Amino acid sequence: MATESFRVASFNVENLLHPGVYWAGRDDPAYKPDEYQDKLEWSAGLLKYAQVDLVGFQELFSEQSIGDLLNRTELNHRYTPDLENGRNIVVGANGRKEAKGPFCGLASRYPIEEASAILDFPPGSHLSVQVSDAAPVERIPIAQFQRPVLRANVKLPHATALVFVAHLKSKRPLLLSGESDKDPLAIAAGSARSLIVRAAEAVALRKLVIEATQGSKTPVLLFGDLNDDLNAVTTQIIAGDEPYFRLKAAEKRPDWDRLLYSVHDLEMAESYRDVSYSHIYNGRYELLDHIFVSEEFYAGNPQRIATVLNTRIFNDHISDERRRAFDAGRGAARRSDHGVPVTEIVWKI
């Protein structure tokens, strides 16, 4: 009997928007028709070559463009609530069409059921700080995701999985009015503000994961551009902490139930190679694009229903600009500035 598996991916498509429309609040030139067609063909070709069955997207800007992309694939089910009927496209003050965003999306070969977009943090997940016992507890005034998190039930061949798609705050400094991007201290403070926002989002996303996994046998998949490396505090907040190793198995079980496992960690445990980067900025190779699975897909769980078999990051299209000569005739590629992790999961049947 042949082994049965399915493949999942997290794909930051970098500003996917059809020609003739601009990005709200930005001066970037709109896509030229030939650039747009090249981006669509390349993106669809990657999804088809990797035989992706389920993909979480980041940086979507229009319903038309994600439709144009998916029409080139066999991913016939999609969920892009923030783009429906062009609701995010407005006419700007200068009279040109502008798209608000970016937003997340989900596309699947399998039916998508009971889907929702989550903007507000769930109750009990708002971040507070206290710098000393004598100081008051201060609640940080961040109560929403900057980009709504998608949550959907996907009817896979042998189980219905709960899927999250997330795109957390970037590391780009959040500068206040009057602060200059030439001031190194302002940049430092702005970077700290971005980290605080990302940390607050991570706690809220962790709450959603706990609610989905605790006491449940529903398998969970999380796709995300989390804008931090795997070992970063914000990323590990979302995954959860392993229970203390000296505890008995029965005492560890509740924590195991709430954990998510990185497919990149699982791949490293089975392979001697390490090419785990999905983004390059200023010479820094980073793994920002993640796929996490619950214990139902973890090989170490005797009650698993499927097992992560392998993960490949398609990153040959991104390059370190600091290590190549500038080619004025070539111009900047507009395909994607992110690598695409693709994970194959085999059913235990």
C-alpha positions in Angstrom: 0.0 0.0 0.0 1.4 3.4 -1.0 2.3 5.9 1.7 -0.3 8.7 1.8 0.9 12.2 2.7 0.0 15.9 2.2 2.2 19.0 1.9 1.8 22.4 3.7 3.6 25.7 3.2 3.9 29.2 4.6 4.3 31.8 1.8 5.0 35.5 2.2 4.3 36.6 -1.4 5.7 40.2 -0.8 3.1 42.8 -1.7 0.8 40.8 -4.0 -1.3 43.4 -5.7 -2.6 43.7 -9.3 -1.3 46.5 -11.6 -3.0 49.9 -11.5 -3.3 50.0 -7.7 -0.8 51.4 -5.2 -0.1 50.6 -1.6 -1.8 52.9 0.8 0.6 55.3 2.5 3.6 54.3 0.4 5.5 55.6 -2.6 6.3 52.2 -4.2 5.7 52.1 -7.9 2.7 49.9 -8.9 3.4 46.6 -10.7 4.0 46.7 -14.4 1.9 44.1 -16.3 5.0 42.0 -17.2 6.3 42.1 -13.6 2.9 41.0 -12.3 2.6 38.1 -14.7 6.1 37.0 -13.9 5.3 37.1 -10.2 2.1 35.1 -10.7 3.8 32.5 -12.9 6.7 32.1 -10.5 4.6 31.8 -7.4 2.1 29.4 -8.9 5.0 27.4 -10.4 6.6 27.0 -6.9 3.3 25.9 -5.4 2.8 23.3 -8.1 6.4 22.1 -8.2 6.4 21.6 -4.4 3.0 19.9 -4.7 1.5 22.1 -1.9 -1.9 21.1 -0.7 -2.4 23.7 2.0 -0.8 27.1 2.2 -0.9 30.1 4.5 -0.2 33.4 2.8 1.1 36.7 4.1 1.3 40.1 2.4 -1.9 39.9 0.3 -3.3 43.2 -1.0 -6.1 42.4 -3.3 -8.8 39.8 -4.0 -8.1 40.0 -7.7 -4.4 39.2 -7.4 -4.8 36.2 -5.1 -7.5 35.0 -7.5 -5.1 35.4 -10.4 -2.5 33.4 -8.5 -4.8 30.5 -7.4 -6.4 30.2 -10.8 -3.0 28.9 -11.9 -3.0 26.2 -9.3 -5.3 23.4 -8.1 -5.9 25.0 -4.7 -9.6 25.5 -5.3 -10.6 26.5 -1.7 -9.5 29.9 -0.3 -10.2 32.2 2.7 -9.3 35.8 2.3 -11.9 37.7 4.3 -10.2 41.1 4.5 -10.0 41.3 0.7 -13.6 40.3 -0.2 -15.2 42.4 -2.9 -12.2 44.8 -2.9 -13.2 46.2 0.5 -9.6 47.1 1.2 -9.1 49.2 -2.0 -10.0 52.9 -1.7 -9.5 56.1 -3.7 -6.7 58.1 -2.1 -6.5 61.9 -1.7 -4.5 62.1 -4.9 -7.3 60.3 -6.8 -5.4 57.0 -7.4 -6.6 53.6 -6.2 -4.8 52.4 -3.1 -4.9 49.1 -1.3 -4.8 48.9 2.5 -2.9 45.9 4.1 -1.2 43.6 4.2 -3.5 40.7 5.0 -3.2 37.0 5.5 -4.9 34.3 3.5 -5.4 30.5 3.3 -5.7 28.3 0.2 -6.3 24.6 0.2 -6.9 21.6 -2.0 -9.3 20.5 0.8 -12.5 22.1 2.0 -12.2 25.1 4.4 -14.9 25.2 7.1 -15.8 27.5 10.0 -13.2 30.2 9.2 -12.8 33.5 10.9 -10.4 36.5 11.0 -9.3 37.5 14.5 -8.4 41.2 15.1 -9.0 41.7 18.8 -6.8 39.9 21.4 -8.7 37.1 23.2 -9.7 37.9 26.8 -7.0 37.3 29.3 -4.1 37.7 26.9 -3.5 41.5 27.2 0.1 42.2 28.3 0.8 44.0 31.6 4.2 44.9 33.2 5.4 45.7 36.7 9.0 46.9 37.0 9.2 46.3 40.8 7.1 45.1 43.7 6.4 48.7 44.8 5.4 49.9 41.3 1.9 49.6 40.0 0.9 47.0 37.3 0.8 48.9 34.0 -1.3 47.4 31.2 0.3 47.9 27.8 -2.3 49.6 25.5 -2.0 47.0 22.7 -5.3 45.1 22.2 -5.3 44.1 18.5 -3.2 42.2 16.0 -1.8 44.6 13.4 -2.8 42.0 10.8 -5.8 39.8 11.6 -5.0 36.2 12.4 -6.9 33.7 10.4 -8.4 30.6 12.1 -10.0 27.9 10.0 -11.0 24.2 10.2 -9.7 22.4 7.1 -11.1 19.0 6.2 -8.0 17.0 5.5 -8.3 13.4 4.1 -8.2 11.6 7.5 -8.9 14.4 10.0 -10.2 18.0 10.4 -7.3 20.3 11.4 -7.5 23.7 13.0 -5.2 26.0 11.1 -3.9 29.4 12.1 -2.2 31.9 9.7 -0.4 34.8 11.3 1.9 37.7 10.3 3.4 39.5 13.4 4.8 43.0 13.6 8.1 43.4 11.7 11.4 44.6 13.2 11.0 47.9 11.4 11.3 50.7 14.0 8.1 52.3 15.1 9.0 56.0 15.1 7.0 58.6 16.8 6.0 61.9 15.3 9.0 64.2 15.2 11.6 61.3 15.4 14.1 61.0 12.6 15.1 57.8 11.0 18.6 59.3 10.9 18.8 59.5 14.7 20.4 56.3 16.1 18.7 56.6 19.5 15.3 57.1 17.9 15.9 54.0 15.8 16.8 52.0 18.9 13.7 53.2 20.7 11.6 52.5 17.6 12.9 49.0 17.4 12.1 48.4 21.1 8.5 49.6 20.4 8.2 47.1 17.5 9.5 44.3 19.8 6.9 45.2 22.4 4.1 45.1 19.8 5.4 41.7 18.5 5.6 40.4 22.0 2.1 41.4 22.8 0.9 39.8 19.6 2.8 36.6 20.5 1.1 36.3 23.9 -2.3 36.8 22.3 -1.5 34.2 19.6 -0.3 31.8 22.3 -3.7 32.2 24.1 -5.4 31.2 20.8 -3.2 28.1 20.6 -3.8 27.1 24.2 -7.5 27.4 23.7 -7.3 25.2 20.6 -5.0 22.5 22.0 -5.7 22.2 25.7 -7.7 19.0 26.3 -8.4 18.6 22.6 -7.3 15.9 20.1 -7.9 18.3 17.2 -4.6 18.5 15.2 -3.3 22.1 14.9 -1.2 23.7 12.1 0.2 27.2 12.4 1.7 29.1 9.4 3.3 32.4 10.0 5.8 35.1 9.1 6.5 35.7 12.8 9.3 38.2 12.0 11.7 36.5 14.4 14.0 33.6 14.4 13.0 30.2 15.8 14.9 30.7 19.1 13.6 34.3 19.7 11.6 34.8 22.8 8.5 35.9 20.8 8.5 32.8 18.6 9.0 30.5 21.6 6.1 32.2 23.4 3.8 31.0 20.6 5.2 27.5 20.7 5.2 27.1 24.5 7.8 25.7 26.9 8.7 22.1 27.3 7.8 20.8 30.8 10.5 20.5 33.4 12.5 17.4 32.5 12.5 15.9 36.0 8.7 15.7 36.1 7.0 12.3 35.7 5.3 11.6 32.3 1.8 12.0 33.8 2.8 15.5 35.1 4.3 16.5 31.7 1.2 15.4 29.7 -0.8 18.6 30.2 2.1 20.7 28.9 2.7 18.4 26.0 -0.9 18.8 25.1 -0.4 22.6 24.7 2.9 22.6 22.9 3.6 23.3 19.2 6.6 21.8 17.4 8.6 23.6 14.8 9.0 21.6 11.6 12.4 23.2 11.3 13.5 21.7 14.6 12.1 18.3 13.5 14.0 18.5 10.2 17.2 19.4 12.0 16.8 16.3 14.2 16.7 14.1 11.2 19.2 15.8 8.9 22.8 16.8 8.8 22.2 19.9 6.7 21.2 23.4 7.8 19.8 25.8 5.3 17.2 27.2 7.5 16.9 30.8 6.5 13.9 32.4 4.8 15.0 36.0 4.6 18.2 38.1 4.2 18.5 41.7 5.4 21.7 43.6 5.7 23.7 40.5 5.5 21.7 38.8 8.3 20.3 35.4 7.4 17.1 34.8 9.3 14.4 32.2 9.7 11.2 34.3 9.8 8.8 32.0 8.1 7.5 29.2 10.3 5.3 26.1 10.3 4.3 24.7 13.7 2.4 21.5 14.4 0.7 20.1 17.4 1.5 16.8 19.1 -0.9 15.0 16.7 1.8 15.3 14.0 4.8 14.8 16.3 6.8 11.5 15.8 7.5 11.2 19.5 3.8 10.9 20.3 2.5 7.3 20.3 -1.0 8.6 19.7 -0.1 10.7 16.7 -2.4 10.5 13.6 0.4 11.6 11.2 4.1 12.4 11.2 6.2 15.3 9.9 8.4 13.6 7.3 10.5 16.4 5.9 10.8 20.1 5.4 12.4 22.0 2.5 12.9 25.8 2.4 12.7 27.1 -1.2 15.1 30.0 -0.8 17.3 30.0 -4.0 15.5 33.1 -5.2 16.7 35.3 -2.4 20.2 36.6 -2.2 22.5 38.7 0.0 22.6 42.1 -1.8 25.7 43.0 0.2 27.6 40.1 -1.4 26.9 40.8 -5.1 27.9 43.5 -7.5 25.1 45.8 -8.5 23.7 45.2 -12.0 22.0 48.4 -13.1 20.5 46.6 -16.1 18.9 43.9 -14.0 16.8 45.8 -11.5 15.2 44.5 -8.3 13.3 41.3 -8.5 9.7 41.6 -7.4 8.9 37.9 -6.9 9.3 37.6 -3.1 11.9 38.5 -0.6 11.1 35.5 1.6 11.9 31.8 1.3 9.0 29.3 1.4 9.1 26.4 3.8 7.2 23.4 2.6 6.6 20.4 4.9 5.4 16.9 4.0 3.3 15.1 6.6 2.6 11.4 6.2 -0.6 9.8 7.6 -0.4 7.0 10.1 -2.9 4.7 8.5 
